């Protein structure tokens, strides 16, 4: 009797069947299910996301569909596209532009969330057999037709109560946070590349940014996909992958007539501006597509952003972006304010602009601001924020009178004139742009180096958007400079937001870098526009951190900015250090002076050195610091006189903005040791 044996080719036949099915589905969907070198039995194993996509694709093919359904595209189209883009060793766009690491992280985070959502869906289906969520139709209130040409729609408007109605589309809304000027537009182009088989709708909050998106995406090779908005019932017969860019205001007015089948991905630029009641309601009323929200200020209003875009796929803090060299470092200059704004009320999270304008818009103050800019920065390109449109035009007049090439822009500026002005700024024909809030978001120029807050703000969101205009890197820009009109010793508890309060910095040092130093100095040849001063002052409101700064940096702290208790603490540390030096105990060498200390002479050099009693006149080495032993005892070539400050020895021009007085530690110790001393230091 002949024995029957199993054929060993069964597994290979199954693999060949999967490969053939994958090729068939790829020709139908436009995205690969298998890539070269992959094992079909592993990547298309039952239960995997790609296998689910393949099975559903084959089911639609067998049902007679010539193109993927909108539901299939939403579920699997972007996932397969992200896998295709990220499979390259160097992910890139259609133009060849390579994505940077943080942009790849955003795409990879989105892919991870999509795969996880499929796994959760499978668990629900295996657990109770119900994976369908009933959708509830939300009635919309009629809105009056707006005749205004402004594109902003209730950006600062907040709902009176938390949204509690059913929100079936929330599971398909995601967000990522990248700092301003770090390349969120290129990250959005990466999602457009991954969604080559999907209809994409990009929403932004200003018409100016719509044109900017059109220009940038055209440069990256996606200009042939642009399409006007597709309305319901007017979809093309063969489907398609339209790319439409519009404002939030337009979307809130037209989402009811927008096609529910033409768009499977909605990218929301500046997602924090989509939190108004009308805009968020429109997003919730259009639940079918996937949503990706891009923002730079999520941590400032995280609760509201997470309400509309619940899932976070990537988070890049500003400090990390500066450390990686993705944005320009930031230096700070504090100017004591002349006009008091204590009486200006805060309305809707920021100062009342009308009252603020009446307080600040005076000819003398405008002339002083122009003189400050000219003396400090001369023709360095920058952007100035004013308290209202009239204040902006008055400032521009004074800046031009001071010899600066300045121009004011506002919502009243005609679009053609605005485009010409911004182009002239890029060409260098204009160096200072003055505005109220027109250029606070979306607009970027690599030339912009100075950000002057002539109109202070109490909103952290507004402040971060303002400074983002100068954070774009350029080979000739060493760092961006932020000018805050606050007292030098102002803490983070003040109503006015400053760069140090935004970043929660411990101390202020005039002209010093506030953001972390980049690991790789790309701008090594760039000239520094603002040199750090030799003194600093604590600005953190935390008592422990203030005392830690005083303990660590007491030799560089100017005691006149400390309160009475902190002056006593500073004097105690300074006195203890002086006592150790008098007793002959070597003092700790400050970190900023360690490289300047002379190396000890060798035995041979000491033998050749002339003795003091050999009849020769010898000039003793001048002490390098006024606090060194012998500095106050008449030794050295300047014996009996106070040692000149560092700025005088090295050239005063290199230390612009530094305190002209030397930090005479011994003298200030004697002044501060008096009980309850209130003498001005």
C-alpha positions as CSV (number, residue, x, y, z in Angstrom):
1,X,0.0,0.0,0.0
2,X,1.5,3.3,-1.0
3,X,1.9,5.9,1.8
4,X,0.5,9.4,1.2
5,X,2.7,12.3,2.3
6,X,2.0,16.0,2.6
7,X,3.4,18.3,-0.1
8,X,5.9,20.8,1.3
9,X,4.9,23.4,-1.2
10,X,1.7,24.4,0.6
11,X,3.3,27.3,2.5
12,X,5.1,28.7,-0.6
13,X,1.8,28.5,-2.5
14,X,0.1,30.5,0.2
15,X,2.9,33.1,0.1
16,X,2.6,33.3,-3.7
17,X,-1.1,33.8,-3.3
18,X,-0.6,36.7,-0.8
19,X,1.9,38.3,-3.2
20,X,-0.4,38.1,-6.1
21,X,-3.3,39.5,-4.1
22,X,-1.1,42.3,-2.8
23,X,-0.1,43.2,-6.4
24,X,-3.7,43.2,-7.5
25,X,-4.7,45.5,-4.6
26,X,-1.8,47.8,-5.2
27,X,-2.9,48.4,-8.8
28,X,-6.4,49.2,-7.5
29,X,-5.5,51.4,-4.5
30,X,-2.3,53.1,-5.8
31,X,-0.3,52.2,-2.7
32,X,2.0,49.2,-2.2
33,X,1.1,46.5,0.2
34,X,4.4,44.7,-0.2
35,X,7.8,46.2,-0.7
36,X,11.0,44.6,-2.0
37,X,12.7,42.3,0.5
38,X,9.6,41.9,2.8
39,X,8.3,38.5,3.8
40,X,4.6,38.3,2.8
41,X,3.8,35.7,5.5
42,X,5.1,38.1,8.2
43,X,3.9,41.6,7.1
44,X,0.6,40.3,5.8
45,X,0.0,37.9,8.7
46,X,-3.7,37.7,9.9
47,X,-4.5,40.4,12.4
48,X,-2.0,43.0,11.1
49,X,-3.1,46.4,9.9
50,X,-1.8,45.8,6.4
51,X,-3.6,42.4,6.2
52,X,-6.8,44.1,7.2
53,X,-6.3,46.7,4.5
54,X,-5.6,43.9,2.0
55,X,-8.7,41.9,3.0
56,X,-11.0,45.0,2.8
57,X,-9.5,46.0,-0.5
58,X,-10.1,42.6,-2.0
59,X,-13.7,42.7,-0.7
60,X,-14.3,46.0,-2.5
61,X,-12.7,44.7,-5.7
62,X,-14.9,41.6,-5.6
63,X,-17.9,43.8,-5.0
64,X,-17.2,45.5,-8.3
65,X,-15.7,48.9,-7.1
66,X,-13.3,50.3,-9.7
67,X,-11.8,52.7,-7.1
68,X,-11.4,52.6,-3.3
69,X,-14.3,53.9,-1.3
70,X,-13.9,57.0,0.8
71,X,-14.3,54.9,3.9
72,X,-11.4,52.6,2.8
73,X,-9.2,55.6,2.0
74,X,-9.8,57.1,5.5
75,X,-9.1,53.8,7.2
76,X,-6.0,52.6,5.2
77,X,-5.0,55.2,2.5
78,X,-2.9,57.4,4.7
79,X,-1.5,54.5,6.7
80,X,-0.1,52.8,3.5
81,X,1.2,56.2,2.2
82,X,3.1,56.9,5.5
83,X,4.6,53.4,5.3
84,X,5.7,54.1,1.8
85,X,7.3,57.5,2.6
86,X,9.0,56.3,5.8
87,X,10.4,53.1,4.1
88,X,13.0,55.2,2.3
89,X,16.3,55.6,4.0
90,X,15.9,59.3,3.6
91,X,12.3,60.3,3.4
92,X,11.7,63.1,0.9
93,X,9.1,65.1,-0.9
94,X,8.2,65.0,-4.6
95,X,10.7,67.8,-5.2
96,X,13.5,65.8,-3.5
97,X,13.5,67.9,-0.3
98,X,14.6,65.6,2.5
99,X,12.5,65.6,5.7
100,X,14.4,66.5,8.9
101,X,14.3,64.3,11.9
102,X,11.5,66.1,13.8
103,X,9.4,66.1,10.6
104,X,9.9,62.4,10.2
105,X,9.0,62.0,13.9
106,X,5.6,63.6,13.2
107,X,4.9,61.3,10.3
108,X,6.0,58.2,12.3
109,X,3.9,59.3,15.2
110,X,0.9,59.5,13.0
111,X,1.5,56.1,11.5
112,X,1.8,54.6,15.0
113,X,-1.5,56.1,16.0
114,X,-3.2,54.8,12.9
115,X,-1.9,51.3,13.4
116,X,-2.9,51.4,17.1
117,X,-6.4,52.5,16.2
118,X,-6.8,49.5,13.9
119,X,-5.7,47.2,16.7
120,X,-8.2,48.8,19.1
121,X,-10.9,48.4,16.4
122,X,-10.0,44.7,16.1
123,X,-10.3,44.2,19.8
124,X,-13.7,45.8,19.9
125,X,-14.9,43.6,17.0
126,X,-13.5,40.4,18.6
127,X,-14.9,41.4,22.1
128,X,-18.5,42.3,21.4
129,X,-18.8,42.4,17.6
130,X,-19.7,46.0,17.6
131,X,-17.3,48.5,16.2
132,X,-19.8,50.9,14.6
133,X,-20.6,54.1,16.4
134,X,-23.9,55.7,15.7
135,X,-23.4,59.2,14.4
136,X,-25.8,62.0,15.5
137,X,-26.6,64.8,13.2
138,X,-25.9,68.2,14.8
139,X,-28.1,71.0,13.7
140,X,-26.3,74.2,12.7
141,X,-27.3,77.7,13.4
142,X,-27.6,80.1,10.5
143,X,-24.8,82.7,10.4
144,X,-25.1,86.1,8.9
145,X,-23.2,86.8,5.7
146,X,-20.0,88.7,6.5
147,X,-19.0,91.5,4.1
148,X,-15.7,92.1,5.8
149,X,-12.6,91.0,4.0
150,X,-10.9,89.9,7.3
151,X,-10.3,86.1,7.3
152,X,-10.0,85.6,11.1
153,X,-13.1,84.0,12.6
154,X,-13.7,84.2,16.4
155,X,-10.1,83.2,17.1
156,X,-10.2,84.5,20.7
157,X,-13.8,83.5,21.3
158,X,-14.2,80.7,23.9
159,X,-17.3,78.7,24.5
160,X,-19.2,79.4,27.6
161,X,-19.3,75.7,28.6
162,X,-17.4,72.6,27.7
163,X,-18.6,70.7,24.7
164,X,-20.6,67.6,25.9
165,X,-22.6,66.5,22.7
166,X,-21.6,63.4,20.9
167,X,-18.4,63.8,18.8
168,X,-18.0,60.7,16.6
169,X,-15.1,62.2,14.6
170,X,-12.9,62.8,17.7
171,X,-11.2,59.4,17.3
172,X,-9.9,60.6,13.9
173,X,-8.4,63.9,15.0
174,X,-4.7,64.2,15.8
175,X,-2.3,66.9,16.6
176,X,1.5,67.6,16.8
177,X,3.4,70.5,18.3
178,X,6.5,72.0,16.6
179,X,7.9,75.4,17.4
180,X,7.4,78.3,15.0
181,X,10.0,78.4,12.2
182,X,10.9,74.8,12.6
183,X,9.3,73.7,9.3
184,X,5.7,72.8,10.0
185,X,4.9,73.6,6.3
186,X,7.4,71.0,5.1
187,X,5.9,68.5,7.6
188,X,2.5,69.3,6.1
189,X,3.9,68.6,2.7
190,X,5.1,65.3,4.0
191,X,1.5,64.4,4.9
192,X,0.4,65.5,1.4
193,X,3.0,63.2,-0.1
194,X,1.8,60.3,2.0
195,X,-1.8,61.1,1.0
196,X,-1.2,61.0,-2.8
197,X,-4.3,58.9,-3.3
198,X,-6.5,60.9,-0.9
199,X,-8.4,64.2,-1.2
200,X,-6.6,66.8,1.1
201,X,-8.1,70.0,2.5
202,X,-5.7,72.4,4.2
203,X,-7.2,75.0,6.5
204,X,-5.5,78.1,7.8
205,X,-6.7,81.3,9.5
206,X,-5.6,84.1,7.1
207,X,-5.9,84.6,3.4
208,X,-2.2,85.6,3.3
209,X,-1.3,82.1,4.5
210,X,-3.4,80.5,1.8
211,X,-1.2,82.1,-0.8
212,X,1.9,81.1,1.1
213,X,0.7,77.5,1.2
214,X,0.0,77.6,-2.5
215,X,3.5,78.9,-3.2
216,X,5.3,76.5,-0.9
217,X,3.5,73.3,-2.0
218,X,4.0,74.3,-5.7
219,X,7.7,74.6,-5.0
220,X,7.7,71.1,-3.5
221,X,6.0,69.6,-6.6
222,X,2.3,69.4,-5.7
223,X,1.0,72.2,-7.8
224,X,-0.8,69.9,-10.3
225,X,-3.1,68.7,-7.5
226,X,-4.6,72.0,-6.6
227,X,-8.4,72.0,-7.0
228,X,-11.2,74.4,-6.2
229,X,-13.5,73.3,-3.4
230,X,-15.5,70.2,-4.3
231,X,-19.2,70.5,-3.4
232,X,-21.5,67.6,-2.6
233,X,-23.0,66.0,-5.7
234,X,-20.3,67.5,-7.9
235,X,-17.6,64.9,-7.4
236,X,-15.6,63.8,-10.4
237,X,-16.7,60.5,-11.9
238,X,-13.3,58.8,-11.4
239,X,-12.8,60.0,-7.9
240,X,-9.4,61.8,-7.7
241,X,-7.1,63.3,-5.1
242,X,-7.9,67.1,-5.0
243,X,-5.8,69.4,-2.9
244,X,-7.7,72.5,-1.6
245,X,-6.5,75.3,0.6
246,X,-9.0,77.6,2.4
247,X,-9.4,79.6,5.6
248,X,-11.3,78.5,8.7
249,X,-13.8,81.3,8.1
250,X,-14.6,79.9,4.7
251,X,-14.9,76.3,6.1
252,X,-17.3,77.4,8.9
253,X,-19.6,78.9,6.3
254,X,-19.4,76.2,3.6
255,X,-18.8,72.9,5.4
256,X,-22.5,72.0,5.0
257,X,-22.2,72.0,1.2
258,X,-18.7,70.5,1.0
259,X,-18.4,67.0,-0.4
260,X,-18.2,64.3,2.2
261,X,-16.6,61.9,-0.3
262,X,-14.0,64.1,-1.9
263,X,-11.8,64.8,1.1
264,X,-10.3,62.1,3.4
265,X,-7.6,64.2,5.1
266,X,-7.9,67.7,6.7
267,X,-4.7,69.5,7.8
268,X,-5.3,72.3,10.2
269,X,-2.6,74.9,10.3
270,X,-2.2,76.9,13.5
271,X,-4.7,74.6,15.2
272,X,-5.0,76.8,18.3
273,X,-6.9,79.3,16.1
274,X,-9.5,76.7,15.3
275,X,-10.8,76.7,18.9
276,X,-13.5,79.3,18.5
277,X,-17.1,78.1,18.9
278,X,-18.1,78.4,15.2
279,X,-14.8,76.8,13.8
280,X,-14.8,73.9,16.3
281,X,-18.5,73.3,15.7
282,X,-17.8,73.1,11.9
283,X,-15.0,70.7,12.5
284,X,-17.2,68.4,14.6
285,X,-20.0,68.7,12.0
286,X,-17.6,67.3,9.3
287,X,-16.5,64.1,11.1
288,X,-15.7,61.7,8.2
289,X,-12.1,62.6,7.3
290,X,-8.9,62.3,9.3
291,X,-7.7,65.6,10.9
292,X,-4.1,66.6,11.7
293,X,-3.7,69.8,13.7
294,X,-0.4,71.6,13.6
295,X,0.4,74.1,16.4
296,X,3.3,75.8,18.1
297,X,1.6,76.9,21.3
298,X,-0.2,73.8,22.5
299,X,1.3,73.9,25.9
300,X,-0.2,77.4,26.5
301,X,-3.7,76.3,25.9
302,X,-3.4,72.6,25.9
303,X,-6.8,71.9,27.4
304,X,-8.7,73.6,24.5
305,X,-6.5,72.1,21.8
306,X,-6.9,68.6,23.2
307,X,-10.7,69.1,23.2
308,X,-10.8,69.4,19.5
309,X,-7.7,67.3,18.6
310,X,-7.5,64.7,21.3
311,X,-4.5,62.5,20.2
312,X,-1.0,63.8,20.2
313,X,1.4,62.2,17.7
314,X,4.6,64.3,18.3
315,X,5.8,67.0,20.7
316,X,9.0,69.1,20.1
317,X,9.5,71.8,22.8
318,X,11.1,75.1,21.9
319,X,14.2,74.4,24.0
320,X,14.9,71.1,22.2
321,X,14.4,72.7,18.8
322,X,17.0,75.4,19.8
323,X,19.4,72.7,21.1
324,X,19.1,70.8,17.8
325,X,19.7,74.0,15.8
326,X,16.3,73.9,14.1
327,X,15.6,77.5,15.1
328,X,17.7,80.5,15.7
329,X,18.9,81.1,19.3
330,X,17.3,84.0,21.2
331,X,19.0,86.8,23.1
332,X,17.1,89.4,25.1
333,X,17.4,93.1,26.0
334,X,15.1,94.5,28.7
335,X,14.3,98.2,28.5
336,X,12.7,99.8,31.6
337,X,9.2,101.1,30.4
338,X,8.5,104.8,30.5
339,X,4.7,104.6,30.3
340,X,2.9,102.9,33.1
341,X,0.3,100.4,32.0
342,X,-0.9,99.3,35.4
343,X,-4.3,100.8,34.7
344,X,-4.8,99.1,31.4
345,X,-7.4,96.4,31.8
346,X,-7.1,92.8,30.5
347,X,-10.0,91.8,28.3
348,X,-10.2,88.3,26.7
349,X,-6.7,87.3,28.0
350,X,-4.8,90.3,26.7
351,X,-4.6,94.1,27.3
352,X,-7.4,96.2,26.0
353,X,-5.9,97.5,22.7
354,X,-7.8,100.8,22.6
355,X,-6.7,101.7,26.2
356,X,-3.2,100.5,25.5
357,X,-3.0,102.6,22.4
358,X,-4.1,105.7,24.2
359,X,-1.4,105.0,26.8
360,X,1.5,104.4,24.5
361,X,0.7,106.3,21.3
362,X,2.5,109.6,22.1
363,X,5.0,111.4,19.9
364,X,7.7,111.6,22.6
365,X,7.5,107.8,23.2
366,X,7.5,107.0,19.5
367,X,10.6,109.2,19.0
368,X,12.3,107.5,21.9
369,X,11.5,104.0,20.5
370,X,12.9,105.1,17.1
371,X,16.1,106.4,18.7
372,X,16.5,103.2,20.7
373,X,16.3,101.1,17.6
374,X,18.7,103.3,15.6
375,X,21.3,103.5,18.4
376,X,21.1,99.8,19.4
377,X,20.5,98.0,16.1
378,X,20.9,100.6,13.3
379,X,19.9,98.8,10.0
380,X,19.5,95.3,11.4
381,X,16.2,94.0,10.0
382,X,13.4,93.5,12.5
383,X,9.7,93.6,13.2
384,X,8.0,96.0,15.7
385,X,4.6,95.3,17.3
386,X,2.4,98.3,18.0
387,X,-0.8,98.9,20.0
388,X,-3.2,99.3,17.1
389,X,-3.2,100.4,13.5
390,X,-2.8,104.2,14.1
391,X,0.0,103.5,16.5
392,X,1.8,101.5,13.9
393,X,1.6,104.2,11.3
394,X,2.7,106.9,13.8
395,X,5.7,104.8,14.7
396,X,6.6,104.2,11.1
397,X,6.7,108.0,10.6
398,X,9.1,108.5,13.5
399,X,11.3,105.6,12.5
400,X,11.7,107.1,9.0
401,X,12.4,110.5,10.5
402,X,15.2,108.8,12.5
403,X,16.8,107.6,9.3
404,X,15.5,104.0,9.3
405,X,13.9,102.3,6.3
406,X,10.6,101.4,8.0
407,X,7.1,100.7,6.8
408,X,3.8,100.0,8.5
409,X,1.3,97.3,7.4
410,X,-2.1,96.5,8.7
411,X,-5.4,94.9,7.7
412,X,-6.2,98.2,5.8
413,X,-3.2,97.6,3.5
414,X,-4.5,96.5,0.1
415,X,-3.4,92.9,-0.8
416,X,-1.2,94.0,-3.7
417,X,0.5,96.8,-1.6
418,X,1.0,94.3,1.2
419,X,2.7,91.8,-1.1
420,X,4.9,94.5,-2.5
421,X,5.9,95.6,0.9
422,X,6.8,92.1,2.1
423,X,8.8,91.5,-1.1
424,X,10.7,94.8,-0.5
425,X,11.5,93.6,3.0
426,X,12.9,90.4,1.6
427,X,15.0,92.3,-0.9
428,X,16.5,94.6,1.8
429,X,14.8,97.8,0.6
430,X,12.9,97.9,4.0
431,X,14.5,96.9,7.3
432,X,11.8,97.5,9.8
433,X,8.2,96.3,9.5
434,X,5.7,97.8,12.0
435,X,2.3,96.2,12.6
436,X,-0.3,95.5,15.2
437,X,-1.2,91.8,14.8
438,X,-1.2,91.3,11.1
439,X,2.3,89.6,11.1
440,X,2.0,87.8,14.4
441,X,1.2,84.4,12.9
442,X,2.1,82.5,9.7
443,X,4.5,85.1,8.2
444,X,8.2,84.3,8.4
445,X,11.3,85.9,7.0
446,X,14.8,84.6,7.5
447,X,16.1,88.2,7.5
448,X,14.1,89.3,10.6
449,X,16.4,89.5,13.6
450,X,14.9,92.0,16.0
451,X,11.5,91.6,17.7
452,X,10.5,94.7,19.6
453,X,7.4,94.6,21.8
454,X,6.4,98.2,21.9
455,X,2.9,97.0,22.7
456,X,3.3,94.5,25.6
457,X,1.1,91.6,25.8
458,X,-0.4,89.5,28.6
459,X,-1.1,86.5,26.4
460,X,1.6,83.8,26.3
461,X,0.1,82.5,23.0
462,X,0.4,85.9,21.4
463,X,3.9,86.4,22.7
464,X,5.2,83.1,21.4
465,X,3.7,83.7,18.0
466,X,5.4,87.1,17.9
467,X,8.9,85.9,18.7
468,X,8.4,83.1,16.2
469,X,8.8,85.6,13.4
470,X,12.6,85.9,14.2
471,X,13.3,82.3,14.9
472,X,14.0,81.2,11.3
473,X,17.7,80.4,10.8
474,X,19.9,82.2,8.3
475,X,23.7,81.9,7.8
476,X,24.2,85.6,8.4
477,X,22.0,85.6,11.6
478,X,23.8,84.6,14.8
479,X,20.7,84.9,17.0
480,X,17.3,86.6,17.2
481,X,17.1,89.5,19.6
482,X,13.9,90.1,21.6
483,X,13.4,93.6,23.1
484,X,11.0,93.5,26.2
485,X,9.9,96.7,27.8
486,X,9.9,95.5,31.4
487,X,12.1,96.3,34.4
488,X,15.4,94.5,34.4
489,X,14.5,92.6,37.7
490,X,10.9,91.9,36.8
491,X,9.9,88.4,37.8
492,X,7.6,86.0,36.0
493,X,4.6,87.1,38.1
494,X,4.3,90.4,36.2
495,X,1.2,90.9,34.0
496,X,3.4,91.6,31.0
497,X,4.8,88.4,29.4
498,X,8.6,88.4,28.7
499,X,10.9,86.0,27.1
500,X,12.3,84.9,30.5
501,X,8.8,84.3,31.9
502,X,7.8,82.4,28.7
503,X,10.8,80.0,29.1
504,X,10.8,80.1,32.9
505,X,14.4,81.3,33.0
506,X,16.1,81.7,36.4
507,X,18.1,84.9,35.7
508,X,18.4,87.8,33.2
509,X,21.7,88.7,31.8
510,X,21.5,91.5,29.3
511,X,22.3,90.3,25.8
512,X,22.9,86.7,26.8
513,X,21.4,83.8,25.1
514,X,18.1,82.6,26.8
515,X,17.5,79.5,24.7
516,X,19.9,76.5,25.0
517,X,23.1,76.7,22.9
518,X,22.8,74.6,19.7
519,X,24.9,71.5,19.5
520,X,26.2,72.4,16.1
521,X,27.0,76.0,15.5
522,X,25.7,76.6,12.0
523,X,26.0,80.4,12.2
524,X,29.7,80.5,13.3
525,X,30.6,83.3,10.8
526,X,27.6,85.5,11.8
527,X,28.5,88.6,13.8
528,X,26.9,89.0,17.2
529,X,24.5,91.9,17.3
530,X,24.2,92.1,21.1
531,X,27.1,91.3,23.5
532,X,26.3,89.8,26.9
533,X,26.8,92.1,29.9
534,X,29.1,91.1,32.7
535,X,26.3,91.3,35.3
536,X,23.0,89.4,35.8
537,X,20.0,89.5,38.1
538,X,17.6,86.7,39.2
539,X,14.1,87.0,37.7
540,X,12.5,83.7,38.7
541,X,9.8,84.2,41.4
542,X,10.8,80.9,43.1
543,X,12.7,81.7,46.3
544,X,14.8,78.6,46.3
545,X,15.9,79.1,42.7
546,X,16.7,82.8,43.3
547,X,19.0,81.9,46.2
548,X,20.6,79.2,44.1
549,X,21.4,81.8,41.4
550,X,22.8,84.1,44.1
551,X,24.9,81.3,45.5
552,X,26.2,80.1,42.2
553,X,26.7,83.5,40.4
554,X,27.2,86.0,43.3
555,X,30.3,87.5,41.7
556,X,28.3,88.5,38.6
557,X,25.1,89.6,40.3
558,X,24.5,93.3,40.6
559,X,23.1,93.7,44.1
560,X,21.1,96.8,43.4
561,X,18.4,94.7,41.8
562,X,18.0,92.5,44.9
563,X,15.7,93.1,47.7
564,X,16.9,93.8,51.3
565,X,17.0,90.1,52.4
566,X,18.7,89.0,49.3
567,X,21.3,91.7,49.6
568,X,22.1,90.5,53.1
569,X,22.4,86.9,51.7
570,X,24.6,88.1,48.9
571,X,26.8,90.1,51.4
572,X,27.2,87.0,53.6
573,X,28.5,85.0,50.7
574,X,30.8,87.8,49.5
575,X,32.1,88.4,53.1
576,X,32.8,84.7,53.6
577,X,34.8,84.5,50.4
578,X,36.8,87.6,51.4
579,X,37.6,86.1,54.8
580,X,38.9,83.0,53.2
581,X,41.2,85.0,51.0
582,X,42.5,87.1,53.8
583,X,43.4,83.9,55.7
584,X,45.2,82.6,52.7
585,X,42.7,80.0,51.7
586,X,42.6,79.8,47.9
587,X,39.2,80.8,46.6
588,X,37.2,79.0,44.0
589,X,38.0,80.2,40.5
590,X,34.8,81.4,38.7
591,X,33.9,79.3,35.7
592,X,34.1,82.3,33.3
593,X,37.7,83.1,34.5
594,X,39.2,79.6,34.6
595,X,40.7,79.7,31.1
596,X,42.3,83.0,31.8
597,X,44.3,81.9,34.9
598,X,48.0,81.8,34.2
599,X,49.7,78.4,34.3
600,X,52.2,77.9,37.2
601,X,55.7,78.6,36.1
602,X,58.2,75.6,35.9
603,X,61.2,75.3,38.2
604,X,63.5,76.4,35.4
605,X,61.5,79.5,34.7
606,X,61.5,80.4,38.4
607,X,65.3,80.0,38.6
608,X,65.8,82.5,35.7
609,X,63.3,85.0,37.1
610,X,65.0,88.1,38.8
611,X,64.6,88.4,42.6
612,X,63.0,91.4,44.2
613,X,66.3,92.3,46.0
614,X,68.6,92.2,43.0
615,X,68.4,96.0,42.4
616,X,66.1,95.8,39.4
617,X,62.8,97.5,39.2
618,X,60.0,95.0,38.4
619,X,56.4,95.6,37.4
620,X,54.2,93.2,39.4
621,X,51.5,91.4,37.5
622,X,48.3,93.5,37.5
623,X,45.4,91.6,39.2
624,X,43.0,90.3,36.6
625,X,39.9,91.0,38.7
626,X,39.1,93.7,41.2
627,X,38.3,91.0,43.8
628,X,41.7,89.3,43.4
629,X,44.2,89.5,46.3
630,X,46.1,92.7,46.1
631,X,43.6,94.6,44.0
632,X,42.7,96.9,46.8
633,X,46.2,97.2,48.3
634,X,47.9,99.4,45.7
635,X,49.9,96.7,43.9
636,X,50.4,96.7,40.2
637,X,50.8,99.5,37.7
638,X,47.5,101.1,38.7
639,X,48.4,100.9,42.4
640,X,46.0,102.8,44.7
641,X,43.4,103.1,42.0
642,X,40.4,101.0,41.2
643,X,41.0,98.6,38.4
644,X,39.3,99.6,35.2
645,X,36.3,97.4,34.2
646,X,36.6,94.6,31.7
647,X,34.7,96.7,29.0
648,X,37.4,99.4,29.2
649,X,40.3,96.9,29.0
650,X,39.0,95.0,26.0
651,X,37.4,97.7,24.1
652,X,34.2,99.4,25.0
653,X,32.7,98.9,21.6
654,X,32.6,95.1,22.0
655,X,30.5,95.3,25.2
656,X,27.5,97.4,24.0
657,X,24.8,97.4,26.6
658,X,27.1,96.3,29.5
659,X,27.1,98.0,32.9
660,X,29.9,100.7,32.7
661,X,30.6,100.3,36.4
662,X,33.0,97.6,37.6
663,X,31.7,94.9,39.9
664,X,33.7,96.0,42.9
665,X,32.9,93.1,45.2
666,X,34.7,94.3,48.2
667,X,33.1,97.8,48.2
668,X,29.6,96.4,47.7
669,X,30.2,93.9,50.5
670,X,30.9,96.8,52.9
671,X,27.8,98.7,51.7
672,X,25.5,95.7,51.9
673,X,26.7,94.5,55.4
674,X,25.0,97.4,57.1
675,X,21.7,96.2,58.8
676,X,18.7,97.4,56.8
677,X,20.9,99.2,54.3
678,X,18.8,101.1,51.7
679,X,21.7,102.9,50.1
680,X,21.5,102.8,46.3
681,X,24.3,100.6,45.0
